[in-house]
Amino acid sequence: MGDRPREAKKPFVLWFTGLSGSGKSTIADRVHRSLRERGIKAERLDGDEIRAVFPDTGFDRAGRMAHIARVGYLASVLERNGICTVVSLISPYREARQEVRQRCGRFIEVHLSTPLEVCEARDVKGLYARSRRGEISGFTGLDDPYEAPEAPELRIDTSRLTAAESEKIVINHIAPCL
Protein backbone atom coordinates (compact mmCIF):
# COMPACT_ATOMS: atom_id res chain seq x y z
CA MET A 1 0.00 0.00 0.00
CA GLY A 2 2.90 2.39 0.63
CA ASP A 3 3.84 2.61 -3.06
CA ARG A 4 0.43 3.88 -4.17
CA PRO A 5 0.57 7.44 -5.59
CA ARG A 6 -0.76 10.18 -3.36
CA GLU A 7 -2.44 13.46 -4.16
CA ALA A 8 -0.35 16.57 -3.89
CA LYS A 9 -1.31 19.06 -1.18
CA LYS A 10 -2.28 21.49 -3.94
CA PRO A 11 -2.81 19.86 -7.36
CA PHE A 12 -1.84 22.03 -10.31
CA VAL A 13 -1.54 22.32 -14.06
CA LEU A 14 2.07 22.91 -15.03
CA TRP A 15 1.95 24.36 -18.55
CA PHE A 16 5.19 24.42 -20.58
CA THR A 17 5.03 26.80 -23.54
CA GLY A 18 7.70 27.84 -26.03
CA LEU A 19 8.88 27.46 -29.58
CA SER A 20 9.42 24.09 -31.21
CA GLY A 21 12.84 22.91 -30.03
CA SER A 22 12.84 24.97 -26.83
CA GLY A 23 12.92 21.87 -24.63
CA LYS A 24 9.27 21.63 -23.55
CA SER A 25 8.89 17.87 -23.89
CA THR A 26 12.34 17.11 -22.47
CA ILE A 27 11.86 19.15 -19.31
CA ALA A 28 8.19 18.21 -18.90
CA ASP A 29 9.14 14.52 -19.11
CA ARG A 30 11.83 15.02 -16.46
CA VAL A 31 9.48 16.92 -14.13
CA HIS A 32 6.72 14.34 -14.59
CA ARG A 33 9.13 11.50 -13.82
CA SER A 34 10.36 13.36 -10.71
CA LEU A 35 6.77 13.82 -9.48
CA ARG A 36 6.04 10.13 -9.98
CA GLU A 37 9.27 9.15 -8.20
CA ARG A 38 8.10 11.27 -5.24
CA GLY A 39 4.88 9.28 -5.18
CA ILE A 40 2.69 12.11 -6.49
CA LYS A 41 -0.34 11.42 -8.69
CA ALA A 42 0.70 13.04 -11.96
CA GLU A 43 -0.21 12.81 -15.61
CA ARG A 44 1.60 14.05 -18.69
CA LEU A 45 -0.14 15.67 -21.68
CA ASP A 46 1.97 16.26 -24.79
CA GLY A 47 0.71 18.32 -27.72
CA ASP A 48 2.00 15.96 -30.40
CA GLU A 49 0.52 12.89 -28.69
CA ILE A 50 -2.89 14.53 -28.33
CA ARG A 51 -2.83 15.65 -31.97
CA ALA A 52 -2.32 11.98 -32.87
CA VAL A 53 -5.64 11.20 -31.14
CA PHE A 54 -7.34 14.13 -32.92
CA PRO A 55 -5.63 14.01 -36.33
CA ASP A 56 -8.02 16.49 -37.96
CA THR A 57 -6.83 19.33 -35.71
CA GLY A 58 -5.51 22.05 -37.99
CA PHE A 59 -2.50 24.30 -37.64
CA ASP A 60 -4.29 27.53 -38.53
CA ARG A 61 -5.21 29.90 -35.70
CA ALA A 62 -8.67 28.34 -35.20
CA GLY A 63 -7.23 24.81 -35.14
CA ARG A 64 -4.53 25.77 -32.69
CA MET A 65 -7.01 27.58 -30.43
CA ALA A 66 -9.25 24.48 -30.42
CA HIS A 67 -6.28 22.22 -29.67
CA ILE A 68 -5.19 24.38 -26.72
CA ALA A 69 -8.77 24.52 -25.41
CA ARG A 70 -9.11 20.73 -25.67
CA VAL A 71 -5.84 20.08 -23.83
CA GLY A 72 -6.65 22.78 -21.27
CA TYR A 73 -10.04 21.28 -20.54
CA LEU A 74 -8.54 17.82 -20.01
CA ALA A 75 -5.81 19.26 -17.78
CA SER A 76 -8.38 21.13 -15.67
CA VAL A 77 -10.45 17.95 -15.18
CA LEU A 78 -7.38 16.02 -14.08
CA GLU A 79 -6.42 18.82 -11.68
CA ARG A 80 -9.93 18.92 -10.16
CA ASN A 81 -9.55 15.22 -9.51
CA GLY A 82 -6.34 15.68 -7.53
CA ILE A 83 -3.89 14.87 -10.30
CA CYS A 84 -0.95 17.16 -10.99
CA THR A 85 -0.87 17.64 -14.74
CA VAL A 86 2.25 18.42 -16.74
CA VAL A 87 1.51 19.84 -20.20
CA SER A 88 3.94 20.59 -23.02
CA LEU A 89 2.36 22.51 -25.84
CA ILE A 90 3.70 25.28 -28.07
CA SER A 91 0.42 27.12 -27.35
CA PRO A 92 1.49 30.22 -29.27
CA TYR A 93 -1.40 32.54 -28.41
CA ARG A 94 -1.71 34.48 -25.13
CA GLU A 95 -5.49 34.53 -25.41
CA ALA A 96 -5.70 30.73 -25.50
CA ARG A 97 -3.31 30.30 -22.58
CA GLN A 98 -5.29 32.87 -20.58
CA GLU A 99 -8.50 30.92 -21.20
CA VAL A 100 -6.83 27.76 -19.90
CA ARG A 101 -5.49 29.67 -16.88
CA GLN A 102 -9.03 30.79 -16.04
CA ARG A 103 -10.33 27.23 -16.33
CA CYS A 104 -7.73 25.79 -13.95
CA GLY A 105 -7.57 26.16 -10.19
CA ARG A 106 -3.77 26.41 -10.01
CA PHE A 107 -2.16 27.18 -13.38
CA ILE A 108 1.63 27.44 -13.44
CA GLU A 109 2.93 28.77 -16.75
CA VAL A 110 6.53 27.91 -17.61
CA HIS A 111 7.82 29.83 -20.61
CA LEU A 112 10.87 28.26 -22.21
CA SER A 113 12.29 31.45 -23.69
CA THR A 114 15.01 29.74 -25.70
CA PRO A 115 16.05 31.95 -28.65
CA LEU A 116 14.75 31.06 -32.11
CA GLU A 117 18.24 30.40 -33.53
CA VAL A 118 18.94 27.86 -30.75
CA CYS A 119 15.57 26.14 -31.32
CA GLU A 120 16.28 26.02 -35.03
CA ALA A 121 19.73 24.48 -34.46
CA ARG A 122 18.14 21.77 -32.27
CA ASP A 123 15.43 20.96 -34.82
CA VAL A 124 15.57 17.16 -34.97
CA LYS A 125 12.37 16.95 -37.04
CA GLY A 126 13.66 19.37 -39.70
CA LEU A 127 10.53 21.52 -39.41
CA TYR A 128 12.27 24.90 -39.40
CA ALA A 129 14.24 23.98 -42.53
CA ARG A 130 11.09 22.76 -44.26
CA SER A 131 9.31 25.97 -43.34
CA ARG A 132 12.16 28.12 -44.62
CA ARG A 133 12.06 26.18 -47.91
CA GLY A 134 8.33 26.93 -48.18
CA GLU A 135 7.23 23.32 -47.63
CA ILE A 136 5.36 24.21 -44.43
CA SER A 137 3.35 27.38 -44.00
CA GLY A 138 2.13 28.95 -40.79
CA PHE A 139 5.08 27.66 -38.77
CA THR A 140 5.16 29.13 -35.27
CA GLY A 141 8.03 31.54 -34.78
CA LEU A 142 8.66 32.04 -38.50
CA ASP A 143 5.50 32.93 -40.42
CA ASP A 144 2.99 32.50 -37.58
CA PRO A 145 3.44 34.43 -34.35
CA TYR A 146 4.52 33.10 -31.01
CA GLU A 147 3.14 35.44 -28.36
CA ALA A 148 5.48 35.05 -25.40
CA PRO A 149 3.84 35.13 -21.98
CA GLU A 150 4.00 38.55 -20.37
CA ALA A 151 4.09 37.30 -16.77
CA PRO A 152 4.68 33.55 -16.53
CA GLU A 153 5.31 31.99 -13.15
CA LEU A 154 8.67 30.82 -14.51
CA ARG A 155 10.77 31.86 -17.51
CA ILE A 156 13.66 29.55 -18.40
CA ASP A 157 16.15 29.93 -21.26
CA THR A 158 17.28 26.38 -21.97
CA SER A 159 20.19 27.67 -24.05
CA ARG A 160 21.78 28.76 -20.77
CA LEU A 161 20.80 25.82 -18.55
CA THR A 162 20.93 22.05 -18.82
CA ALA A 163 17.75 19.99 -18.76
CA ALA A 164 18.62 18.90 -15.21
CA GLU A 165 19.11 22.52 -14.07
CA SER A 166 15.83 23.54 -15.70
CA GLU A 167 14.03 20.63 -14.04
CA LYS A 168 15.42 21.65 -10.65
CA ILE A 169 14.11 25.21 -11.07
CA VAL A 170 10.63 23.88 -11.83
CA ILE A 171 10.65 21.34 -8.99
CA ASN A 172 11.78 24.02 -6.52
CA HIS A 173 8.94 26.27 -7.70
CA ILE A 174 6.22 23.64 -7.28
CA ALA A 175 7.64 22.15 -4.05
CA PRO A 176 5.14 24.03 -1.80
CA CYS A 177 2.29 22.31 -3.68
CA LEU A 178 3.64 18.81 -3.08
FIKOL-302575 format. One line per field, with one value per atom (N, C-alpha, C): residue number from 1; residue in one letter; atom name; x, y, z. Coordinates in Angstrom, 3 decimals. Layout:
REM FIKOL-302575
nr = [NUM;...]
rest = [A;...]
atom = [CA;...]
px = [X;...]
py = [Y;...]
pz = [Z;...]
REM end
This chain:
REM FIKOL-302575
nr = [1;1;1;2;2;2;3;3;3;4;4;4;5;5;5;6;6;6;7;7;7;8;8;8;9;9;9;10;10;10;11;11;11;12;12;12;13;13;13;14;14;14;15;15;15;16;16;16;17;17;17;18;18;18;19;19;19;20;20;20;21;21;21;22;22;22;23;23;23;24;24;24;25;25;25;26;26;26;27;27;27;28;28;28;29;29;29;30;30;30;31;31;31;32;32;32;33;33;33;34;34;34;35;35;35;36;36;36;37;37;37;38;38;38;39;39;39;40;40;40;41;41;41;42;42;42;43;43;43;44;44;44;45;45;45;46;46;46;47;47;47;48;48;48;49;49;49;50;50;50;51;51;51;52;52;52;53;53;53;54;54;54;55;55;55;56;56;56;57;57;57;58;58;58;59;59;59;60;60;60;61;61;61;62;62;62;63;63;63;64;64;64;65;65;65;66;66;66;67;67;67;68;68;68;69;69;69;70;70;70;71;71;71;72;72;72;73;73;73;74;74;74;75;75;75;76;76;76;77;77;77;78;78;78;79;79;79;80;80;80;81;81;81;82;82;82;83;83;83;84;84;84;85;85;85;86;86;86;87;87;87;88;88;88;89;89;89;90;90;90;91;91;91;92;92;92;93;93;93;94;94;94;95;95;95;96;96;96;97;97;97;98;98;98;99;99;99;100;100;100;101;101;101;102;102;102;103;103;103;104;104;104;105;105;105;106;106;106;107;107;107;108;108;108;109;109;109;110;110;110;111;111;111;112;112;112;113;113;113;114;114;114;115;115;115;116;116;116;117;117;117;118;118;118;119;119;119;120;120;120;121;121;121;122;122;122;123;123;123;124;124;124;125;125;125;126;126;126;127;127;127;128;128;128;129;129;129;130;130;130;131;131;131;132;132;132;133;133;133;134;134;134;135;135;135;136;136;136;137;137;137;138;138;138;139;139;139;140;140;140;141;141;141;142;142;142;143;143;143;144;144;144;145;145;145;146;146;146;147;147;147;148;148;148;149;149;149;150;150;150;151;151;151;152;152;152;153;153;153;154;154;154;155;155;155;156;156;156;157;157;157;158;158;158;159;159;159;160;160;160;161;161;161;162;162;162;163;163;163;164;164;164;165;165;165;166;166;166;167;167;167;168;168;168;169;169;169;170;170;170;171;171;171;172;172;172;173;173;173;174;174;174;175;175;175;176;176;176;177;177;177;178;178;178]
rest = [M;M;M;G;G;G;D;D;D;R;R;R;P;P;P;R;R;R;E;E;E;A;A;A;K;K;K;K;K;K;P;P;P;F;F;F;V;V;V;L;L;L;W;W;W;F;F;F;T;T;T;G;G;G;L;L;L;S;S;S;G;G;G;S;S;S;G;G;G;K;K;K;S;S;S;T;T;T;I;I;I;A;A;A;D;D;D;R;R;R;V;V;V;H;H;H;R;R;R;S;S;S;L;L;L;R;R;R;E;E;E;R;R;R;G;G;G;I;I;I;K;K;K;A;A;A;E;E;E;R;R;R;L;L;L;D;D;D;G;G;G;D;D;D;E;E;E;I;I;I;R;R;R;A;A;A;V;V;V;F;F;F;P;P;P;D;D;D;T;T;T;G;G;G;F;F;F;D;D;D;R;R;R;A;A;A;G;G;G;R;R;R;M;M;M;A;A;A;H;H;H;I;I;I;A;A;A;R;R;R;V;V;V;G;G;G;Y;Y;Y;L;L;L;A;A;A;S;S;S;V;V;V;L;L;L;E;E;E;R;R;R;N;N;N;G;G;G;I;I;I;C;C;C;T;T;T;V;V;V;V;V;V;S;S;S;L;L;L;I;I;I;S;S;S;P;P;P;Y;Y;Y;R;R;R;E;E;E;A;A;A;R;R;R;Q;Q;Q;E;E;E;V;V;V;R;R;R;Q;Q;Q;R;R;R;C;C;C;G;G;G;R;R;R;F;F;F;I;I;I;E;E;E;V;V;V;H;H;H;L;L;L;S;S;S;T;T;T;P;P;P;L;L;L;E;E;E;V;V;V;C;C;C;E;E;E;A;A;A;R;R;R;D;D;D;V;V;V;K;K;K;G;G;G;L;L;L;Y;Y;Y;A;A;A;R;R;R;S;S;S;R;R;R;R;R;R;G;G;G;E;E;E;I;I;I;S;S;S;G;G;G;F;F;F;T;T;T;G;G;G;L;L;L;D;D;D;D;D;D;P;P;P;Y;Y;Y;E;E;E;A;A;A;P;P;P;E;E;E;A;A;A;P;P;P;E;E;E;L;L;L;R;R;R;I;I;I;D;D;D;T;T;T;S;S;S;R;R;R;L;L;L;T;T;T;A;A;A;A;A;A;E;E;E;S;S;S;E;E;E;K;K;K;I;I;I;V;V;V;I;I;I;N;N;N;H;H;H;I;I;I;A;A;A;P;P;P;C;C;C;L;L;L]
atom = [N;CA;C;N;CA;C;N;CA;C;N;CA;C;N;CA;C;N;CA;C;N;CA;C;N;CA;C;N;CA;C;N;CA;C;N;CA;C;N;CA;C;N;CA;C;N;CA;C;N;CA;C;N;CA;C;N;CA;C;N;CA;C;N;CA;C;N;CA;C;N;CA;C;N;CA;C;N;CA;C;N;CA;C;N;CA;C;N;CA;C;N;CA;C;N;CA;C;N;CA;C;N;CA;C;N;CA;C;N;CA;C;N;CA;C;N;CA;C;N;CA;C;N;CA;C;N;CA;C;N;CA;C;N;CA;C;N;CA;C;N;CA;C;N;CA;C;N;CA;C;N;CA;C;N;CA;C;N;CA;C;N;CA;C;N;CA;C;N;CA;C;N;CA;C;N;CA;C;N;CA;C;N;CA;C;N;CA;C;N;CA;C;N;CA;C;N;CA;C;N;CA;C;N;CA;C;N;CA;C;N;CA;C;N;CA;C;N;CA;C;N;CA;C;N;CA;C;N;CA;C;N;CA;C;N;CA;C;N;CA;C;N;CA;C;N;CA;C;N;CA;C;N;CA;C;N;CA;C;N;CA;C;N;CA;C;N;CA;C;N;CA;C;N;CA;C;N;CA;C;N;CA;C;N;CA;C;N;CA;C;N;CA;C;N;CA;C;N;CA;C;N;CA;C;N;CA;C;N;CA;C;N;CA;C;N;CA;C;N;CA;C;N;CA;C;N;CA;C;N;CA;C;N;CA;C;N;CA;C;N;CA;C;N;CA;C;N;CA;C;N;CA;C;N;CA;C;N;CA;C;N;CA;C;N;CA;C;N;CA;C;N;CA;C;N;CA;C;N;CA;C;N;CA;C;N;CA;C;N;CA;C;N;CA;C;N;CA;C;N;CA;C;N;CA;C;N;CA;C;N;CA;C;N;CA;C;N;CA;C;N;CA;C;N;CA;C;N;CA;C;N;CA;C;N;CA;C;N;CA;C;N;CA;C;N;CA;C;N;CA;C;N;CA;C;N;CA;C;N;CA;C;N;CA;C;N;CA;C;N;CA;C;N;CA;C;N;CA;C;N;CA;C;N;CA;C;N;CA;C;N;CA;C;N;CA;C;N;CA;C;N;CA;C;N;CA;C;N;CA;C;N;CA;C;N;CA;C;N;CA;C;N;CA;C;N;CA;C;N;CA;C;N;CA;C;N;CA;C;N;CA;C;N;CA;C;N;CA;C;N;CA;C;N;CA;C;N;CA;C;N;CA;C;N;CA;C;N;CA;C;N;CA;C;N;CA;C;N;CA;C;N;CA;C;N;CA;C;N;CA;C;N;CA;C;N;CA;C;N;CA;C;N;CA;C;N;CA;C;N;CA;C;N;CA;C;N;CA;C;N;CA;C]
px = [0.808;0.000;0.851;2.059;2.897;3.384;3.343;3.839;2.740;1.552;0.428;0.587;0.407;0.567;-0.406;0.066;-0.758;-1.053;-2.127;-2.438;-1.477;-1.148;-0.348;-1.202;-0.567;-1.312;-2.160;-1.598;-2.282;-2.066;-2.970;-2.805;-2.717;-2.088;-1.840;-1.783;-1.832;-1.544;-0.260;0.775;2.075;2.147;2.106;1.953;3.241;3.964;5.192;4.827;5.258;5.027;6.349;6.481;7.696;7.748;8.709;8.882;9.214;8.986;9.420;10.934;11.408;12.838;13.327;12.423;12.838;13.130;12.660;12.918;11.686;10.513;9.269;9.083;9.127;8.892;9.984;11.219;12.340;12.185;11.943;11.858;10.560;9.464;8.191;8.297;8.951;9.141;9.943;10.991;11.834;11.048;10.266;9.483;8.415;7.749;6.723;7.327;8.461;9.135;9.502;9.989;10.356;9.131;8.005;6.771;6.377;6.410;6.041;6.994;8.283;9.265;9.023;8.431;8.103;6.759;6.134;4.877;3.656;3.785;2.686;1.863;0.532;-0.341;-0.099;0.389;0.704;0.446;-0.014;-0.210;0.540;0.821;1.601;0.772;0.572;-0.138;0.822;1.048;1.968;1.180;1.440;0.708;0.728;1.899;2.004;1.206;1.255;0.524;-0.983;-1.457;-2.894;-3.336;-2.492;-2.826;-2.975;-2.214;-2.325;-3.706;-4.302;-5.643;-6.709;-6.431;-7.342;-6.650;-6.463;-5.635;-6.188;-7.446;-8.017;-7.821;-7.093;-6.829;-5.886;-6.316;-5.508;-4.416;-3.594;-2.504;-2.755;-3.949;-4.286;-4.672;-4.929;-5.213;-6.404;-7.481;-8.668;-8.358;-7.603;-7.233;-6.349;-5.415;-4.532;-5.296;-6.203;-7.014;-7.842;-8.435;-9.246;-8.383;-7.197;-6.277;-5.898;-5.559;-5.188;-6.373;-7.567;-8.772;-9.035;-8.871;-9.108;-8.138;-6.857;-5.845;-6.070;-6.401;-6.650;-7.830;-8.875;-10.041;-9.654;-8.968;-8.543;-7.639;-6.705;-5.809;-6.590;-7.594;-8.379;-9.192;-9.702;-10.452;-9.522;-8.342;-7.376;-7.024;-6.762;-6.416;-7.550;-8.782;-9.930;-10.044;-9.500;-9.549;-8.269;-7.501;-6.345;-5.088;-5.045;-3.890;-3.090;-1.827;-0.945;-0.740;-0.906;-0.871;0.236;1.099;2.247;1.968;1.878;1.510;2.677;2.968;3.941;3.254;3.123;2.359;2.916;3.217;3.704;2.754;1.463;0.418;0.848;0.877;1.487;0.691;-0.576;-1.405;-1.727;-1.437;-1.709;-3.168;-4.052;-5.492;-5.875;-5.369;-5.701;-5.135;-3.899;-3.307;-4.060;-4.526;-5.286;-6.615;-7.244;-8.496;-8.259;-7.155;-6.826;-6.540;-5.805;-5.494;-6.779;-7.762;-9.032;-9.813;-9.633;-10.334;-9.725;-8.446;-7.729;-7.740;-7.656;-7.567;-6.191;-5.152;-3.772;-2.996;-2.827;-2.165;-0.774;0.242;1.631;2.218;2.422;2.931;4.457;5.074;6.528;6.871;7.436;7.824;9.278;9.501;10.868;11.241;12.002;12.291;13.533;13.837;15.011;14.957;16.048;16.053;15.766;15.125;14.750;15.935;17.081;18.235;18.709;18.573;18.935;17.910;16.632;15.570;15.758;16.084;16.282;17.475;18.537;19.731;19.445;18.485;18.135;17.104;16.599;15.429;15.642;15.365;15.573;14.563;13.394;12.367;12.542;13.431;13.655;12.530;11.709;10.529;10.895;11.864;12.271;12.816;13.663;14.241;13.148;12.201;11.091;10.270;10.055;9.305;10.067;11.350;12.165;12.227;12.088;12.055;10.659;9.690;8.334;7.494;7.973;7.233;6.160;6.325;5.357;5.012;3.733;3.346;2.704;2.725;2.127;2.924;4.244;5.076;5.331;5.028;5.160;6.591;6.729;8.030;8.644;8.151;8.656;7.572;6.545;5.497;4.149;4.140;2.986;3.545;2.854;3.443;3.489;4.491;4.517;4.439;3.352;3.140;3.654;4.846;5.475;4.633;4.572;3.837;4.421;3.537;3.998;4.435;3.770;4.085;3.939;4.766;4.675;5.196;4.776;5.310;6.809;7.248;8.671;9.034;10.231;10.773;12.162;12.392;13.661;14.211;15.465;16.148;17.015;16.563;17.276;18.581;18.877;20.193;21.266;20.841;21.776;21.834;20.886;20.798;20.654;21.124;20.929;19.485;19.081;17.750;17.616;18.660;18.622;18.493;19.214;19.109;17.713;17.177;15.830;14.795;14.930;14.031;14.080;15.259;15.416;14.708;14.790;14.105;12.597;12.069;10.629;10.231;10.965;10.650;10.697;11.693;11.778;10.560;10.093;8.939;7.647;7.474;6.217;6.294;7.470;7.641;6.591;6.176;5.140;3.790;3.554;2.294;2.314;3.496;3.636;3.423]
py = [-1.196;0.000;1.260;1.222;2.392;2.937;2.140;2.607;3.184;3.316;3.878;5.397;5.990;7.442;8.212;9.342;10.180;11.495;12.142;13.459;14.478;15.459;16.574;17.392;18.181;19.058;20.041;20.520;21.486;21.067;20.261;19.856;21.083;20.911;22.032;21.562;22.550;22.321;23.081;22.343;22.908;22.957;24.164;24.359;24.886;24.021;24.419;24.964;26.181;26.801;27.332;27.340;27.841;27.349;27.843;27.464;25.979;25.452;24.095;24.030;23.043;22.907;23.624;24.231;24.972;24.055;22.810;21.866;21.508;21.871;21.627;20.160;19.294;17.867;17.277;17.639;17.114;17.460;18.731;19.155;18.658;18.710;18.208;16.729;15.944;14.521;14.337;15.128;15.018;15.384;16.475;16.918;15.878;15.361;14.344;13.123;12.661;11.502;11.789;12.993;13.363;13.357;13.847;13.820;12.378;11.534;10.128;9.437;9.743;9.153;9.590;10.768;11.265;10.722;9.886;9.275;10.146;11.183;12.114;11.623;11.713;11.425;12.501;12.080;13.038;12.409;13.226;12.808;13.768;13.298;14.052;14.189;15.411;15.667;16.353;15.725;16.260;16.632;17.820;18.317;17.380;16.849;15.956;14.665;14.127;12.891;13.119;14.255;14.533;14.809;15.447;15.652;14.300;13.307;11.978;11.370;11.702;11.198;11.985;13.249;14.125;14.589;13.697;14.011;15.108;15.450;16.490;17.897;18.012;19.328;20.084;21.261;22.047;22.850;23.472;24.305;25.779;26.117;27.528;28.036;29.325;29.896;29.202;28.978;28.335;26.914;26.167;24.810;24.779;25.704;25.767;26.184;27.145;27.584;26.401;25.642;24.479;23.427;23.203;22.216;22.617;23.880;24.381;24.264;24.614;24.520;23.072;22.157;20.728;20.215;20.518;20.077;20.766;22.040;22.781;22.227;21.862;21.279;19.969;19.100;17.821;18.046;18.971;19.265;19.752;20.601;21.127;20.029;19.080;17.953;17.093;16.812;16.025;16.751;18.040;18.821;18.780;18.961;18.923;17.580;16.554;15.218;14.862;15.878;15.680;15.222;15.345;14.869;16.056;16.124;17.157;16.848;17.856;17.637;18.466;17.785;18.417;18.433;19.648;19.838;20.469;19.940;20.590;20.830;22.101;22.509;23.847;23.988;25.283;26.380;26.173;27.120;28.563;28.947;30.220;31.478;31.348;32.542;32.829;34.067;34.480;34.272;34.639;34.534;33.101;32.138;30.734;30.282;30.681;30.301;30.952;32.189;32.869;32.157;31.668;30.920;29.638;28.966;27.759;28.133;29.207;29.667;29.886;30.504;30.789;29.514;28.499;27.226;26.410;26.600;25.788;26.463;25.632;26.156;26.714;25.993;26.413;26.173;27.232;27.175;27.784;26.987;27.439;27.431;28.634;28.768;28.838;27.951;27.911;28.235;29.415;29.829;29.458;28.584;28.260;29.279;30.269;31.447;31.279;30.076;29.741;30.496;31.175;31.947;31.095;31.727;31.057;30.348;31.006;30.398;29.129;29.070;27.860;26.760;27.117;26.140;25.572;26.447;26.023;25.077;25.341;24.479;23.107;23.040;21.770;20.970;21.487;20.962;19.561;18.541;17.158;16.711;17.339;16.953;17.659;18.649;19.374;20.317;20.689;21.524;22.959;23.527;24.899;24.961;24.008;23.984;23.830;22.939;22.755;24.029;24.719;25.971;27.025;27.129;28.125;27.825;26.549;26.176;26.350;26.725;26.927;25.665;24.572;23.316;23.281;24.109;24.214;25.689;25.982;27.381;27.497;28.703;28.948;28.350;28.264;27.657;28.662;28.247;29.132;29.614;30.920;31.544;32.052;31.565;32.040;32.842;32.182;32.934;32.894;32.401;32.502;32.959;33.865;34.434;33.471;33.692;33.100;34.276;34.346;35.436;34.991;35.448;35.050;35.518;34.714;35.133;36.427;37.294;38.549;38.370;37.482;37.301;35.839;34.958;33.546;33.367;32.293;31.993;31.708;31.083;30.818;31.124;31.658;31.859;31.244;30.277;29.546;29.554;29.970;29.931;28.671;27.663;26.383;26.419;27.558;27.667;27.987;28.383;28.762;27.740;26.804;25.817;24.415;23.435;22.049;21.650;20.519;19.995;19.720;19.196;18.904;20.187;21.240;22.522;23.125;23.024;23.541;22.779;21.469;20.632;21.050;21.272;21.646;22.966;23.922;25.208;24.984;24.156;23.883;23.147;22.114;21.339;22.233;23.108;24.020;24.958;25.365;26.274;25.579;24.339;23.635;22.915;22.872;22.145;22.475;23.739;24.027;23.345;22.978;22.310;20.813;20.259;18.811;18.348]
pz = [0.000;0.000;0.000;0.518;0.626;-0.702;-1.779;-3.064;-3.947;-3.416;-4.169;-4.260;-5.452;-5.588;-4.690;-4.218;-3.360;-4.062;-3.617;-4.157;-3.578;-4.383;-3.894;-2.938;-2.079;-1.175;-1.981;-3.087;-3.942;-5.397;-5.957;-7.361;-8.276;-9.404;-10.308;-11.746;-12.651;-14.059;-14.346;-14.702;-15.031;-16.558;-17.113;-18.555;-19.166;-19.896;-20.581;-21.956;-22.253;-23.544;-24.083;-25.387;-26.030;-27.456;-28.177;-29.576;-29.714;-30.888;-31.207;-31.021;-30.272;-30.026;-28.774;-28.024;-26.825;-25.639;-25.711;-24.625;-23.809;-24.294;-23.550;-23.186;-24.156;-23.894;-23.006;-23.267;-22.473;-21.000;-20.715;-19.315;-18.690;-19.438;-18.905;-18.560;-19.403;-19.109;-17.821;-17.658;-16.463;-15.206;-15.281;-14.128;-13.792;-14.814;-14.594;-13.910;-14.412;-13.816;-12.357;-12.084;-10.713;-9.798;-10.282;-9.481;-9.163;-10.172;-9.980;-9.006;-9.118;-8.201;-6.754;-6.574;-5.240;-4.741;-5.571;-5.179;-5.409;-6.223;-6.488;-7.681;-7.553;-8.691;-9.744;-10.898;-11.957;-13.314;-14.227;-15.612;-16.519;-17.712;-18.695;-19.953;-20.430;-21.683;-22.641;-23.788;-24.794;-26.040;-26.554;-27.716;-28.904;-29.248;-30.404;-30.188;-28.969;-28.686;-28.763;-28.281;-28.328;-29.760;-30.551;-31.970;-32.684;-32.261;-32.875;-32.621;-31.469;-31.141;-31.901;-32.180;-32.917;-34.193;-35.168;-36.333;-37.241;-37.105;-37.960;-37.411;-36.293;-35.713;-36.630;-37.062;-37.986;-37.306;-38.131;-37.639;-37.903;-38.410;-38.529;-37.139;-37.016;-35.698;-35.039;-35.776;-35.202;-34.731;-35.516;-35.140;-33.908;-33.853;-32.685;-31.433;-31.581;-30.434;-29.910;-30.819;-30.420;-29.730;-30.250;-29.670;-28.241;-28.050;-26.718;-25.769;-26.251;-25.411;-25.009;-25.930;-25.670;-24.608;-24.781;-23.826;-22.477;-22.505;-21.271;-20.493;-21.206;-20.539;-19.850;-20.577;-20.013;-18.799;-18.898;-17.779;-16.569;-16.796;-15.674;-14.993;-15.764;-15.178;-14.328;-14.848;-14.078;-12.781;-12.873;-11.682;-10.650;-11.087;-10.164;-9.466;-10.089;-9.514;-8.765;-8.383;-7.528;-8.222;-9.535;-10.297;-10.817;-10.456;-10.990;-12.476;-13.308;-14.741;-15.367;-16.094;-16.740;-18.240;-18.790;-20.197;-20.951;-22.136;-23.019;-24.362;-24.667;-25.843;-26.317;-27.586;-28.072;-27.607;-27.758;-27.347;-27.612;-28.890;-29.269;-28.920;-28.573;-28.407;-26.944;-26.514;-25.127;-24.762;-25.669;-25.407;-25.035;-25.757;-25.502;-24.153;-23.861;-22.576;-21.420;-21.627;-20.583;-20.329;-21.369;-21.201;-20.401;-20.663;-19.898;-18.449;-18.246;-16.884;-16.089;-16.712;-16.035;-15.724;-16.516;-16.327;-15.178;-14.937;-13.947;-12.572;-11.539;-10.185;-9.877;-10.264;-10.015;-11.308;-12.075;-13.380;-13.232;-13.550;-13.441;-14.850;-15.382;-16.746;-16.723;-17.496;-17.614;-19.067;-19.257;-20.609;-20.844;-21.810;-22.210;-23.283;-22.864;-23.688;-24.554;-24.892;-25.696;-27.027;-27.409;-28.650;-29.892;-30.867;-32.113;-32.763;-32.835;-33.527;-32.823;-31.498;-30.752;-31.039;-31.017;-31.316;-32.721;-33.647;-35.030;-35.153;-34.425;-34.457;-33.855;-32.920;-32.265;-33.047;-34.117;-34.819;-35.379;-34.550;-34.972;-36.031;-36.070;-37.042;-38.394;-38.450;-39.703;-40.076;-39.118;-39.412;-39.766;-39.079;-39.404;-40.823;-41.182;-42.530;-43.582;-43.315;-44.263;-44.395;-43.295;-43.340;-44.135;-43.899;-44.619;-46.118;-46.487;-47.913;-48.513;-47.688;-48.179;-48.218;-47.635;-47.629;-46.548;-45.516;-44.427;-44.288;-44.226;-44.003;-42.622;-42.095;-40.791;-39.658;-39.802;-38.774;-37.656;-36.436;-35.270;-35.104;-34.984;-34.784;-36.071;-37.210;-38.497;-39.214;-39.730;-40.418;-39.699;-38.472;-37.584;-36.239;-35.575;-34.355;-33.176;-32.350;-31.014;-30.060;-29.306;-28.360;-26.993;-26.664;-25.404;-24.224;-23.173;-21.985;-21.412;-20.952;-20.367;-18.919;-18.186;-16.767;-16.355;-16.938;-16.534;-15.108;-14.479;-13.151;-13.213;-14.300;-14.514;-15.965;-16.165;-17.509;-17.492;-18.375;-18.397;-19.822;-19.967;-21.258;-21.262;-21.981;-21.972;-22.769;-23.407;-24.054;-23.019;-21.828;-20.766;-19.630;-19.626;-18.548;-19.132;-18.402;-18.821;-18.521;-19.056;-18.756;-17.260;-16.644;-15.210;-14.391;-14.776;-14.070;-14.236;-15.433;-15.700;-14.881;-14.844;-14.044;-12.570;-12.065;-10.651;-10.349;-11.248;-11.067;-10.955;-11.840;-11.833;-10.562;-10.205;-8.993;-7.757;-7.663;-6.516;-6.477;-7.646;-7.701;-7.230;-7.632;-7.276;-5.941;-5.311;-4.049;-2.991;-2.808;-1.798;-2.074;-3.320;-3.682;-3.377;-3.207;-3.079;-1.656]
REM end
